[in-house]
Amino acid sequence: MSHQFSLLRQRRFLPFFLTQFLGAFNDNLYKNALVVLLTFQAMRYTSLSPGILVNLCAGLFILPFFLFSATAGQIADKYEKSRLIRITKLLEIGVMLLASLAFVLDALSLMLVCLFLMGAQSALFGPVKYAILPQHLAADELIGGNALVESGTFVAILIGTLAGGVLISVDGGSAWISATALLLAILGYVSSRGIPVAPAASPSLRINWNPVTETWRGFQFTRRNRTVFLSILGVSWFWFYGALFLSQFPAYAKDMLGGDAHAVVLLLAVFSIGIGLGSLLCERLSGGRVELGLVPFGSVGLTLFALDLWWSSPLAVAGGTPLPLTEVLSTPGVWRVLLDLVGIGTFGGFFIVPLYALIQSRSEQAHRSRIIAGNNILNALFMVVAAGMGAGLLAAGFSVPQLFLVTAVLNALVALYIYVLVPEFALRFLVWLLVHTVYRLRTKGIENIPASGPAVLVCNHVSFVDAMIIMAASPRPVRFVMDHRIFSMPLLSFVFRVSGAIPIAPAKDDPSMLERAFDEVARTLEAGDLVAVFPEGRITDNGELYPFRPGIRRIVERTPVPVVPMALRGLWGSTFSRKDGPALSHPLRRGIFSRIELAVAAPVPPAAAHPEYLQQQVSALRGDRR
């Protein structure tokens, strides 16, 4: 069983997972039941058209996210979170009791009030939902935990949507919806009682009850960390993208596939399955780390599969009796459409899960809930804009497939914009590709790299991509001290500059660069970060270790920190090594997916970190495998 599924057996995660799953289930059960009721029986209540009523429902549910998210973020930072979750679940029970009364009285206005209140309860729960995860999960569990939450949420949306539509359509449907919604709310409260305590992040916080000024202040918190803010924009863009697609499923199923409501359900189901699959694969593809390289990978898939969906969509069918699902599935091209939707969902999972984990891990703990509240407000805003853009383009004469094309192009442009602003995403993508295509990396003793605090990593130097491999394996960002000639090499220069590598030159070539390098190493270590050096001072041309130079001793004498010996194994003879000539002179000599290993030993105290001793340690780690 993978690491992430083991969380489902632990009290620090399972009660929370069940609570949020049941909440998402209930939201969509009630919301879709009301939408179906108003779509087919609107004349019982009002002269307004079903289309206006359905859009009114969507607006009423999302409005509370604008009104209450800022306040909810403050409350989640100020108070203990498990207690807050139990309070929101009690509010849900109260709302469902009121909704039951609305169905008994057959009062549309009260049904709509309940929908607004459900949105308010979800807005209150949102900041707690994501802020509590880093308090109960270890750093290497964040990806797996978020993957389970995202996949569970989309499954809950799917089941809730289906159940709401089915139950409201049977005889006595209102009673069935009332009973089911109330039962789900009660079960959600029961499960919430098992959530462990999560202490307040900022208990002395004074709550600002003005939603306008607090929303603005919340945005200021999100902008303090540029990477976090742009990740929030990325999450919001995903909800823009997803809202545009999901809102077009009914028209696409009817006009392009010639199907009925069952075809709509099929499109929603395959999309949700894709999201769940992509989310759950994230942990395996990232090795349990917050792997930003998956985000560009996800955006590429979101664009390519959306383009193919536009290209492969059937021509619009003539009006008439809707086809049963079996005939829809036998229509040429439909299976390709379904494959595209699974692909969009899967790569959407690759895109969204690391972004949520990054926001949680890099936001300040004292402000985390307010930052997530700001994220929720932007998500809601982007979904509203998506609805407006979709309606506007359709009114202008665009077809649904053309709307998919516009979305694909916009996704490519937005992704490019974000990756230019934050090259770290593109860098991590290149590193991730390297260790998942050219090589298959295995690590041993990686836990010996300190989880926090300064340290110097020392490693043998076998190829031009050694730094990228260590970067891929390290659970923390690393700054590399690197020969200025390698630092300036085409293509690799981008990687090294973005990663903050420190160029160094021999004293005889450039003494001022040498001194600047040692000064920058000292500043980095004093800031509590990791520095990596290749003490040989050159890439091996015979597969053996060259003598370690005394520069490592100078580093630890100036800034006494632990030194972590490491050894790369299996790289000698690979494309980027110097075996039998210059690097790249024998491309893919060992094929793709060549197995390599990074072995890490326990940290060496600074007093013992002499070049000769460190070379013995690295040599022992490497063993006979070069």
N, C-alpha and C positions, 0 to 999 in steps of 0.2 A: 504494500500500500504506500502511495506517495506521501510525502511530508504534509501536503495541504489537507489530505483527507483524514490524517490522524488528528487534525484540529477538531473534527466533528465528534471526537470521543472525549473532548476535554471541556470541563466546566467553564473555563475562561473564554471559550468561544461558542460552544454549541447553544447555550440558552440565548445568547445574543443573535446568533444566526437564525434560530427559529423565530425569535421575536420580529426581526426585520423581514423575514420571509412571509410570515403571517400578516404583517402590516401591509406589505406590497400586494399580497393576495387580496386582502380586504378592500384596499383602495380601488383596485381594478374591478373587483366583483361589483361593488356598488356603482362605480362610475359607469361601467359598461351596461349594467342593468338599466340604469336611468337613461342612457343614450338610446338603447334599443326600445325602451318603453316610449320615449318621446318621438323616436323615428317612426314608429308604427301606430301610435295612439295619441298623437299630439292634439288632435281635434277634441279629445275628451276634456282637455284642460284649457286650451287657449287658441286664439286665431293665428298666432304666430306660426310660421312655417317650420317644419322639422329641422331644416338646415340651420336656421337662425338659432333654434333651441339647442342643437348639438354644439354649435360654436359658443353659445352662452355657457353651456356646461364646461367646456374646455377652459374658458376664461375664468369662471368662478373657481375652478380647482387650482389654477395657477396663480391667481391674484394674491392669495395669502403669502406666497413665497416672496413677493415684493414688499408686502406690508409687515411681515413678522420675522423674516429671516435674520435681520440685523439684531433684533432683540433676543431671538433664540440663541444666536451665537454668543452673546454676552452671558445669558443665563447658563449656557453649557460650560463656559469658562469659569464662572463664579461658583457653581455648585457641583456636588458629587454626581457623577453621570448615571450610575445605575439607578439611583433614586429618581432622577429626572425621567429616565426611560419608563419606569413604573408609573409615574404621574401621567406621561403622555398616553400610556396604554389605558389608564383609567379614563382619561378624556375620550379615547376612542370608544370605550364601552358606552359612555354617556351619549356620544354622537350616534352610535348605532341604536340605542334605545329611542332617541329622538327620531331617527330615520324610520324605525318600526312604526312609531306613532304617525309619521307622515304617510306611510303606506296605508295604515288603517283608515286614516281620515281622507285618503286620496287627495292630499293637498300638495299641488305642484310647488307652490312657493316654499313650503317647509322642506320638501325634497331638495330644492336648490340651496336652501340655507344649510342643510346637512352636508351637501357636497362642498360648499365653501368651508364649513367647519372641518371636514376631512382634510381639505387642503391645508388648513391652518394647523391641524394636528401633525401632518406630514412635514410642514415647514419647521415646527418645533422639534421634531424628531431628527431632521436632516443633519444639523451640525453635530449632534451627539453621536449619530450613527457612524460617522467617519472619524471623529476625534477620539472615540473610545478605543479604536483598534490599536493604535501605537502604545496605549497604556497596558493592554493585555497581551500583545504579541511581541515576540522578539524581532529584531531587525530582519533576520532571515526568514521570518514568517509573514511579513507584511504582504508580499506578493501573493502567497498562497491564500492568506486570509481575504484579501481584496478580490482575488479570483473567485473564491467561493461566494462572497457577498454579491458580486456582479452577476455571476451565472445564476445564483439563487434568485436574485431580483428579477431577471428576465424570465426565468421559469415561472415565478409567481405572477408576473404580469400576464404571461400567456395563459396560465391556468385560470387566473381570476377573470380575465377577459372572456374566455370560453364559458366558464361557469356562470358568469353574470348574464351572458346572452342566452344560454340554455335555460336557466332557472326562471328568468322573467317571462319566458315564452310559454311555459307550461301552465296548466290550470292552477290557480292559486299561486301564481308566480311571485306576487308581492310578499306573501307569507313565507315562501321558501327563501327569498332573498333576505328578508328580515331575520329569520332564524339563523341562516348560515352566517350572515355578517356579524350578528351578535355572538355566535359561537366562536368565530374566528377572533373577535376582539377579546373574548374571555380567555381563549387559549393563548393569545399573545401576552396578556397580562400574567398568566400563570408561568409561561416560559421566562418572562422578564424578571421574575422573582429569583431566578437562578443566576442572574448576571452578577459577577463579582464586583466588589466596590472599585470605583475608579475615582481617586481623589480629585478635588477641584484643582484646576490649573492656576487660577488667579482668584483666590477667595476674597481678597480685599477690593476687588473691582467694584466701582460704583456704576450701576446700570443707567445708561442714557435711554430714556423711553421715547425719544424723538426718532422715528424710523428714518426720516430723511437725513438728518445730520449723522446718525449712527451708521447708516448705509454708506455715506460718503467716507466716514472715518474707517469703516471696514475695508473699503477699497484701498485706502492708504496702507493698511496693514498688509494687504495682499501684494502691494507694489514694493515692499521693503526688500524682498528677495526676488530678483528679476526672473530667475529660473522658475520659481514657484508661481509667479504671476503669469508667465507665459504658459506654464503647464495648466493653470486654471483656464486660460483662453483656449488651450487645446481641448480640455474636457468640455468646455462650453461649445466649441466647434463640433465636437462629436455629437452632442445632443441636438445641435442645429441640423447636422447631417442626418441623424437618426429620425428626428421629428419630420423632416421633409420626406423621407422614404416611407415611414409608417403611415403618414397621413394620405399617401397616394395609393396604398394597397387596395382600398375598396374600388376606386375608379379603375385601377390597373386590372384587377381581377375581373371586373365587369366588362370594360371596353376593349382590353387587349387580349384577355384569355377567354372571354365569353362565359365566365363562370358565375356562380351565385355566392351566397355567404360562406359556403364551405370552402370555396377557392380563396376567399379572404383569410379564413382561418389557416389554410395551408401556407399562404405566404408569411403570415405572422409566425407560424410554428417553425418553419425552416429558418427564418431570420433569427428567432430566439435560440434555436438549437445552435446556430453558428456562433452567436455571442457567448453562449455557455461553453462551447467547445474551445473557442479562442481564449476565453478567460482561464479555463482550467489548464490549457497548454502553457500558459505564461510561466508558471513555476518551473516546469521542466525545461523550457527554452532559456530561462534566465538563471537557472541554477539556484533558485531561492533568493536571488538578490533583486534589488530595484534596478532592473536592466533597462536603461533608457534607449538602448539600441533597438528594442522592440517597437518603439514608437514610430520611427521612420519606416520600419518594415510594415507596420500596420497601415500607415498612411498610403504607402505604395499599393498595398492590396485593396484599400478602400477606393482608390482611384481606378485601378485596372479592372476590378470586378464591376464597378459602376459603369465604366465605359463599355464593357462587354454586355452588360444588361441592356444598355441603350441599343447596342448594335444587334443583339440577338432577339430583341423583343418582337413578337409577332405583330403583323399589321392589325389595325383596329378591326374588330369584327362588326358585322352589321347587327343592328338591334333585333331582338327576338327573344324567344324563350331561353333563359340561362341554361347552359350545359351542366349536366351532373359532373361531379368531380372525376369520375372514371373517364369520361370523354375529354375533360380538360387535360388530364394526364396523358392521354393518347395523342394530343395535338402536337404536331412537329415543333420542336424548339422549346417546349415547356420545361423539359428536364434540364436544359441548359440554363433557363431562367432560374429554376430552383437552385441549381449549383452556384449560380452567381450570387444569389441571396445568402446561401450558406457561406460563401467566400467573404461577402461583405460583413456578415456577422462575425466570422472567425477573425478576420483582420481587425474588425472593430474591437474585439476583445484584446488583441495584441496592443492596440493603440491606447485603450482607456485604462486598463488595469495598472500598467507602470506609472501612468500619470497620476492616478489617485494615490498610489503608494508613495510617489515622490512628494506630492503635496503634504502628505501626512508626515513623512520622515524629515523633510527640510523646513517645515514651518515651525516657528517658535512655539514651544509648548504652552506658554502663557496666553498666546493669542490664537492657538490652533482652531478652536471652535469658531471664532469670529472670522478667520480666514476661510474656513469651509462654508460658513454662512454667506460670505461674499461670493464664493464659488457657486452656491446654490442660486443666488440672485442672478448672476451672470448666465447660468444655465437656463433659468426661466426666461430671461430677456432674449437669449439666442433662439429659444424655441418659439417665442412669440414672433420674432423677426422671420424665422423659417416659415411659419404659417402665413405671414403676410406676403413673403416673397413667392411662396407656392401659389397662393390665390391670385397674386398679381400676374405671374407668368401664365397661368392657365387662362385667366381672363384676356390676356394679350394674344391668345391663340396657340400657345405651346401645348404639345401633347405631353402625356405623362413620361414616355421614354425620353423626350427632349428635356424634360425637367431633370431626369436622372443624369443626362449628359452635362447640363449646366452645373449640377451638384458635383460631378466628378472633376470638372475643370476647376471649379472653385476650391475643391479639396486640395488639388495639386498646388494651386497658387498659395493657399493659406499655409500648407505644409512647408513649402519652399520659404515663405516669409518667416515662419517660426524658426526654421533651421538655420537661416542666415543670421537671425538675431541671437540665437543660442546655438553656436556650432557644436556644443557638447552633445546634442542629440545626434548630429551627423557623425561625429567622432565615434560615439558609442556604437552606432550602426556599423561603421567600418570594422571596428574591433570585433563586434559580435559576429559579423559575416566571416571574418578571418578564422575564428575559432569554431565556426560551424560549417565551413566549406572546405578550405584548404587543410585545416587541421581538426582533430577531435581532441580537445584538451581535458586532461584529468588532473586533479589537484590532490596533493597529499600533505597533510599538516597545515592547511591554510588557516586553521584556527590560531596558529602561532603568530600571525600578524595581529598586533594589538588592536582591539576594538576601538580604542580611543587613545589619545595622547601621541606624542612624537616618537618616531623611530626611523632608523636608516635601514633600508633593505639592500642587501648586496647579493649579486647573482653573477653566474658565468655568462659570457657574451658569445653566443653561437651564431646569431643571424641578425639581419636588419629589422626584423619584426619582434625581437625579444621584448622591447618595451610594450608593444601592443598586447602581447600575450600576458605579460604580468598585469597590465592594466585590466584585461578581461577577467583575470582570476582574482584580483585583489578586492576584498569587500569594501575598501575605502579608496577615495581618490589618491593618486600617487603623482608626485612631481619627480621627473627623471633628470639626472645630471647626464648630459650627453655631449659627445664630441661635436664641435661646431660644424664639422663637415657633414656628418650624418644629419644633424639638425637642419641643414640647409638643402638636403636632397629633395628634388621634385617629388610631389605626391606625399611623401612621408613628412615633408615640412609642415603641411597643414595639420597632420595628426599631432606632431610634437608642439607646435605653437598653441593649438587649442587646449592641449592637455597641460600647458604651463611648464613644459620642459625647460631646463636651465642649460643653455649652451656653455661649453667650457673649452678652453684651448691650452696647449702646453705653454709654459712660461716663455719659451724661446720664440713661439709664434705670436702670442698676444698676451703679455703679462697683465694688462688691465682687464681683459676678459676673464682671465683666471681668477683675479681677486674679486671681480664682480660676482662670479659664480659662487665662490665660497661665502661671500656676504649674503647672497640670496638663499643659499642652503641654510645658513644660520637663522635668517629671518623666518624661513618656512618651518624649521624645527621649533623655534621659539613660539610660533603660532599654534603648535600642537599638531602639525600635519606630518605626513609621511614623505620621505625622500628616498629615491632608489638610485643606486650607483652601480656601475659595472667596473669593479676595481682593476680589471686587467687593462683597461684603457684602450682596448682594441677588440675587434671581432676576430675570433680564432680562425686561422687558415689551415689548421691541421687537426682540428677536433679536440685538442688538448687544452688544458688551462694554461694561460700565461701567468707569470708572477703578478700577485696583487700589488698595486702601487701604494705609496704611503698616504695618498690623499684621504683615505678613509680615517686614518689616525688623526689627521689634522681636523677633520670634521668633528669627531667625538671629543677631542680635547677642547675645542672651542664651545661645543654644545653637547655636554654629556647626556646621551640618550641611548636606549637599547639598540643593538644592531641585530637584524634578523637575517641569518644566512638562508639563501635559496639556491636551487639548482634547476635549470631547464634540462630535460632529458628527451632525446628522440629528435632534436632539431637538426643535428649534423647530417648533411646530405640532403636536406630539404631545399626547396626552390630558393629560399632567401639566405642560405648559408654559402660559404665560400669553398665548399668541397669541389675539387677538380676545376677550379677557376672562379671567376667573379660570380657574385650572386646573380640569379636569373639567367645564367648561361645554360642551365639545364632545367627549363620550366617543367613543373609537375613530374619530376623524375620519380617521385614516390607516389604519384597519383594524388587523388583528393581524399579528404578525411583521414589523412595520416595521423596516427596516434602520437601525441606528445604528452609530456607530464611536467608539472611544476611541483617540486618537493620543497617543503619549508621546514626549517628546524626551529627549535625554541630560541628566543632572543638571548643574545650574549650581552652581559653587562658591559658598559662602556670601558671600564678599566681593563677588561680582557680582550677588547676588540682590536687586536694587533693584526696586520695584514697576513702574516704567516698562519696564525691560528684560524682566521676566517677562511683562508684558502683551503686549509685542511677540512674544515667543516663543509664547505661547498663541494669539495672533491668527494668526500664521503657520501654526501647526499646524491651526487650525480651517479656514483658507482661506475659500472662498466658501460652503461648505456649512454652513448654520446648524443 
